[in-house]
């Protein structure tokens, strides 16, 4: 089988990609801080800030396609450590893209809805990025530099992802439910809006990109937009958890240490037309809760 390199195998999306596997690809996963192991998926270390590490990984795997999910993705960390964010999220990404350009193989870079400022939603692929925090700025810069180096690359902008935790990563659902269980009050913004999607559905979209040879920009958002408060209520009711600790609030009324856009609803019609079919979030969360109840 052809070899597919998944960077960020210790992260949430990369971990699910490796755990799910694919019948037509021999996957290889990379990790940095947390060693991981998956059935039938060899893993190896990769430091995106070290060109020698990238080259050593490349020579060992000799990939025929790359899905690049590794990133410094904690928005607050990027804001407070901009140099590290730049080295990982921009320089490392561009160096990988150069390797793919030289080999003329598919390169899929997973970017974010946070490249937009949240003032003119919904956002399609042709809308100009205008990020308001360091993470979004570096992702937007990486997008532009990747396509400048390799016009045949693919930029997949992703929303919030939901799914079961992996051994080394989780999404926002798990700490949210833990806070409810602990009775911790949570203020959830009614003016912060996203288009969340199940991680399994986004993976289907990424494999669709590979299978169809799609290049350029593609949005892989979910089918519905939710504000944070309504999303919290839906998550709580999906697990039969109490909602008394959840309070609505306004992001615009709070001085955030890291700026966040208000409404970054993604228009993913282009992907829908290509066969991307994310399920309604209510169904995705119901499936997650049933799975957790069986464990």
PEHU-V847165 format. One record per residue. N is the residue number from 1. RES is the residue in three letters. PHI is phi in whole degrees, -180 to 180 (none if undefined). BURIAL is + if it has 24 or more other ideal C-beta (glycine too) atoms within 12 Angstrom, else -. Layout:
BEGIN
n:N res:RES phi:PHI burial:BURIAL
n:N res:RES phi:PHI burial:BURIAL
END
This chain:
BEGIN
n:1 res:UNK phi:none burial:-
n:2 res:UNK phi:-71 burial:-
n:3 res:UNK phi:-95 burial:+
n:4 res:UNK phi:-122 burial:+
n:5 res:UNK phi:-91 burial:+
n:6 res:UNK phi:-109 burial:+
n:7 res:UNK phi:-81 burial:+
n:8 res:UNK phi:77 burial:+
n:9 res:UNK phi:-68 burial:+
n:10 res:UNK phi:-90 burial:+
n:11 res:UNK phi:-91 burial:+
n:12 res:UNK phi:-69 burial:+
n:13 res:UNK phi:-68 burial:+
n:14 res:UNK phi:-61 burial:+
n:15 res:UNK phi:-63 burial:+
n:16 res:UNK phi:-67 burial:+
n:17 res:UNK phi:-58 burial:+
n:18 res:UNK phi:-70 burial:+
n:19 res:UNK phi:-66 burial:+
n:20 res:UNK phi:-76 burial:+
n:21 res:UNK phi:67 burial:+
n:22 res:UNK phi:-158 burial:+
n:23 res:UNK phi:-67 burial:-
n:24 res:UNK phi:-105 burial:-
n:25 res:UNK phi:-133 burial:+
n:26 res:UNK phi:-89 burial:-
n:27 res:UNK phi:-85 burial:+
n:28 res:UNK phi:-123 burial:+
n:29 res:UNK phi:-116 burial:+
n:30 res:UNK phi:-119 burial:+
n:31 res:UNK phi:-140 burial:+
n:32 res:UNK phi:-121 burial:+
n:33 res:UNK phi:-87 burial:-
n:34 res:UNK phi:-120 burial:-
n:35 res:UNK phi:-64 burial:-
n:36 res:UNK phi:-134 burial:+
n:37 res:UNK phi:-142 burial:-
n:38 res:UNK phi:-133 burial:+
n:39 res:UNK phi:-60 burial:-
n:40 res:UNK phi:66 burial:-
n:41 res:UNK phi:-126 burial:+
n:42 res:UNK phi:-63 burial:+
n:43 res:UNK phi:-126 burial:+
n:44 res:UNK phi:-150 burial:+
n:45 res:UNK phi:-74 burial:+
n:46 res:UNK phi:-150 burial:+
n:47 res:UNK phi:-110 burial:+
n:48 res:UNK phi:-67 burial:+
n:49 res:UNK phi:-87 burial:-
n:50 res:UNK phi:-123 burial:-
n:51 res:UNK phi:-60 burial:-
n:52 res:UNK phi:-65 burial:-
n:53 res:UNK phi:-66 burial:+
n:54 res:UNK phi:-62 burial:+
n:55 res:UNK phi:-66 burial:-
n:56 res:UNK phi:-64 burial:-
n:57 res:UNK phi:-63 burial:+
n:58 res:UNK phi:-61 burial:+
n:59 res:UNK phi:-68 burial:-
n:60 res:UNK phi:-74 burial:-
n:61 res:UNK phi:-86 burial:+
n:62 res:UNK phi:47 burial:-
n:63 res:UNK phi:-69 burial:+
n:64 res:UNK phi:-109 burial:+
n:65 res:UNK phi:-168 burial:+
n:66 res:UNK phi:-133 burial:+
n:67 res:UNK phi:-112 burial:+
n:68 res:UNK phi:-100 burial:+
n:69 res:UNK phi:-106 burial:+
n:70 res:UNK phi:-65 burial:+
n:71 res:UNK phi:-169 burial:+
n:72 res:UNK phi:-89 burial:+
n:73 res:UNK phi:-104 burial:+
n:74 res:UNK phi:-73 burial:-
n:75 res:UNK phi:-59 burial:+
n:76 res:UNK phi:-66 burial:-
n:77 res:UNK phi:-62 burial:-
n:78 res:UNK phi:-62 burial:+
n:79 res:UNK phi:-64 burial:+
n:80 res:UNK phi:-93 burial:-
n:81 res:UNK phi:-132 burial:-
n:82 res:UNK phi:-64 burial:-
n:83 res:UNK phi:-66 burial:-
n:84 res:UNK phi:-65 burial:+
n:85 res:UNK phi:-58 burial:+
n:86 res:UNK phi:-63 burial:+
n:87 res:UNK phi:-64 burial:+
n:88 res:UNK phi:-80 burial:+
n:89 res:UNK phi:-80 burial:+
n:90 res:UNK phi:-110 burial:+
n:91 res:UNK phi:-61 burial:+
n:92 res:UNK phi:-62 burial:+
n:93 res:UNK phi:-63 burial:+
n:94 res:UNK phi:-66 burial:+
n:95 res:UNK phi:-64 burial:+
n:96 res:UNK phi:-65 burial:+
n:97 res:UNK phi:-62 burial:+
n:98 res:UNK phi:-63 burial:+
n:99 res:UNK phi:-61 burial:+
n:100 res:UNK phi:-68 burial:+
n:101 res:UNK phi:-63 burial:-
n:102 res:UNK phi:-63 burial:-
n:103 res:UNK phi:-86 burial:-
n:104 res:UNK phi:57 burial:-
n:105 res:UNK phi:-121 burial:+
n:106 res:UNK phi:-62 burial:+
n:107 res:UNK phi:-129 burial:+
n:108 res:UNK phi:-109 burial:+
n:109 res:UNK phi:-105 burial:+
n:110 res:UNK phi:-87 burial:+
n:111 res:UNK phi:-102 burial:+
n:112 res:UNK phi:-146 burial:+
n:113 res:UNK phi:-71 burial:+
n:114 res:UNK phi:-77 burial:+
n:115 res:UNK phi:-76 burial:+
n:116 res:UNK phi:-106 burial:+
n:117 res:UNK phi:-89 burial:+
n:118 res:UNK phi:82 burial:+
n:119 res:UNK phi:-103 burial:-
n:120 res:UNK phi:-135 burial:-
n:121 res:UNK phi:-77 burial:+
n:122 res:UNK phi:-77 burial:+
n:123 res:UNK phi:-105 burial:+
n:124 res:UNK phi:-103 burial:-
n:125 res:UNK phi:-64 burial:+
n:126 res:UNK phi:-88 burial:-
n:127 res:UNK phi:-73 burial:+
n:128 res:UNK phi:-80 burial:-
n:129 res:UNK phi:-61 burial:+
n:130 res:UNK phi:-152 burial:-
n:131 res:UNK phi:-71 burial:+
n:132 res:UNK phi:-118 burial:+
n:133 res:UNK phi:-134 burial:+
n:134 res:UNK phi:-63 burial:+
n:135 res:UNK phi:-58 burial:+
n:136 res:UNK phi:-63 burial:+
n:137 res:UNK phi:-62 burial:+
n:138 res:UNK phi:-72 burial:+
n:139 res:UNK phi:-66 burial:+
n:140 res:UNK phi:-65 burial:+
n:141 res:UNK phi:-64 burial:+
n:142 res:UNK phi:-63 burial:+
n:143 res:UNK phi:-53 burial:+
n:144 res:UNK phi:-64 burial:+
n:145 res:UNK phi:-71 burial:+
n:146 res:UNK phi:-61 burial:+
n:147 res:UNK phi:-70 burial:+
n:148 res:UNK phi:-69 burial:-
n:149 res:UNK phi:-78 burial:+
n:150 res:UNK phi:-147 burial:+
n:151 res:UNK phi:-60 burial:-
n:152 res:UNK phi:-87 burial:-
n:153 res:UNK phi:-73 burial:+
n:154 res:UNK phi:-123 burial:+
n:155 res:UNK phi:-109 burial:+
n:156 res:UNK phi:-103 burial:+
n:157 res:UNK phi:-86 burial:+
n:158 res:UNK phi:-112 burial:+
n:159 res:UNK phi:-95 burial:+
n:160 res:UNK phi:-60 burial:+
n:161 res:UNK phi:-111 burial:+
n:162 res:UNK phi:-120 burial:+
n:163 res:UNK phi:169 burial:+
n:164 res:UNK phi:-62 burial:+
n:165 res:UNK phi:-68 burial:+
n:166 res:UNK phi:-99 burial:+
n:167 res:UNK phi:-59 burial:-
n:168 res:UNK phi:-123 burial:+
n:169 res:UNK phi:-157 burial:+
n:170 res:UNK phi:-142 burial:+
n:171 res:UNK phi:-99 burial:+
n:172 res:UNK phi:-75 burial:+
n:173 res:UNK phi:-66 burial:+
n:174 res:UNK phi:-63 burial:-
n:175 res:UNK phi:-66 burial:-
n:176 res:UNK phi:-63 burial:+
n:177 res:UNK phi:-67 burial:+
n:178 res:UNK phi:-64 burial:-
n:179 res:UNK phi:-66 burial:-
n:180 res:UNK phi:-63 burial:+
n:181 res:UNK phi:-61 burial:-
n:182 res:UNK phi:-84 burial:-
n:183 res:UNK phi:74 burial:-
n:184 res:UNK phi:-78 burial:-
n:185 res:UNK phi:-62 burial:-
n:186 res:UNK phi:-131 burial:+
n:187 res:UNK phi:-97 burial:-
n:188 res:UNK phi:-116 burial:+
n:189 res:UNK phi:-77 burial:+
n:190 res:UNK phi:-89 burial:+
n:191 res:UNK phi:-111 burial:+
n:192 res:UNK phi:-116 burial:+
n:193 res:UNK phi:-125 burial:+
n:194 res:UNK phi:-136 burial:+
n:195 res:UNK phi:-120 burial:+
n:196 res:UNK phi:-65 burial:+
n:197 res:UNK phi:-144 burial:+
n:198 res:UNK phi:-71 burial:+
n:199 res:UNK phi:-60 burial:+
n:200 res:UNK phi:-64 burial:+
n:201 res:UNK phi:-72 burial:+
n:202 res:UNK phi:-64 burial:+
n:203 res:UNK phi:-61 burial:+
n:204 res:UNK phi:-59 burial:+
n:205 res:UNK phi:-65 burial:+
n:206 res:UNK phi:-66 burial:+
n:207 res:UNK phi:-69 burial:+
n:208 res:UNK phi:-62 burial:+
n:209 res:UNK phi:-59 burial:+
n:210 res:UNK phi:-63 burial:+
n:211 res:UNK phi:-66 burial:-
n:212 res:UNK phi:-97 burial:-
n:213 res:UNK phi:66 burial:-
n:214 res:UNK phi:-74 burial:+
n:215 res:UNK phi:-125 burial:-
n:216 res:UNK phi:82 burial:+
n:217 res:UNK phi:-91 burial:+
n:218 res:UNK phi:-150 burial:+
n:219 res:UNK phi:-95 burial:+
n:220 res:UNK phi:-120 burial:+
n:221 res:UNK phi:-81 burial:+
n:222 res:UNK phi:-78 burial:+
n:223 res:UNK phi:-79 burial:+
n:224 res:UNK phi:-136 burial:+
n:225 res:UNK phi:-98 burial:+
n:226 res:UNK phi:-133 burial:+
n:227 res:UNK phi:-82 burial:+
n:228 res:UNK phi:-62 burial:+
n:229 res:UNK phi:-69 burial:+
n:230 res:UNK phi:-63 burial:+
n:231 res:UNK phi:-64 burial:+
n:232 res:UNK phi:-63 burial:+
n:233 res:UNK phi:-61 burial:+
n:234 res:UNK phi:-66 burial:+
n:235 res:UNK phi:-64 burial:+
n:236 res:UNK phi:-62 burial:+
n:237 res:UNK phi:-67 burial:-
n:238 res:UNK phi:-64 burial:+
n:239 res:UNK phi:-102 burial:+
n:240 res:UNK phi:65 burial:-
n:241 res:UNK phi:-93 burial:+
n:242 res:UNK phi:-68 burial:-
n:243 res:UNK phi:-114 burial:+
n:244 res:UNK phi:-63 burial:-
n:245 res:UNK phi:-83 burial:-
n:246 res:UNK phi:-97 burial:+
n:247 res:UNK phi:-128 burial:-
n:248 res:UNK phi:-75 burial:-
n:249 res:UNK phi:-153 burial:-
n:250 res:UNK phi:-115 burial:-
n:251 res:UNK phi:-60 burial:+
n:252 res:UNK phi:-67 burial:-
n:253 res:UNK phi:-95 burial:-
n:254 res:UNK phi:-122 burial:-
n:255 res:UNK phi:-85 burial:-
n:256 res:UNK phi:-84 burial:-
n:257 res:UNK phi:-70 burial:-
n:258 res:UNK phi:-119 burial:+
n:259 res:UNK phi:-60 burial:+
n:260 res:UNK phi:-133 burial:+
n:261 res:UNK phi:-68 burial:+
n:262 res:UNK phi:-83 burial:+
n:263 res:UNK phi:-128 burial:+
n:264 res:UNK phi:-113 burial:+
n:265 res:UNK phi:-53 burial:+
n:266 res:UNK phi:-94 burial:+
n:267 res:UNK phi:-89 burial:+
n:268 res:UNK phi:-108 burial:+
n:269 res:UNK phi:-60 burial:-
n:270 res:UNK phi:-58 burial:+
n:271 res:UNK phi:-69 burial:+
n:272 res:UNK phi:-58 burial:-
n:273 res:UNK phi:-65 burial:-
n:274 res:UNK phi:-86 burial:+
n:275 res:UNK phi:116 burial:-
n:276 res:UNK phi:-71 burial:+
n:277 res:UNK phi:-135 burial:-
n:278 res:UNK phi:-70 burial:+
n:279 res:UNK phi:-78 burial:+
n:280 res:UNK phi:-56 burial:-
n:281 res:UNK phi:-62 burial:+
n:282 res:UNK phi:-58 burial:+
n:283 res:UNK phi:-69 burial:-
n:284 res:UNK phi:-63 burial:+
n:285 res:UNK phi:-69 burial:+
n:286 res:UNK phi:-62 burial:-
n:287 res:UNK phi:-64 burial:+
n:288 res:UNK phi:-63 burial:+
n:289 res:UNK phi:-67 burial:+
n:290 res:UNK phi:-65 burial:-
n:291 res:UNK phi:-65 burial:-
n:292 res:UNK phi:-67 burial:-
n:293 res:UNK phi:-70 burial:-
n:294 res:UNK phi:-79 burial:-
n:295 res:UNK phi:-87 burial:-
END
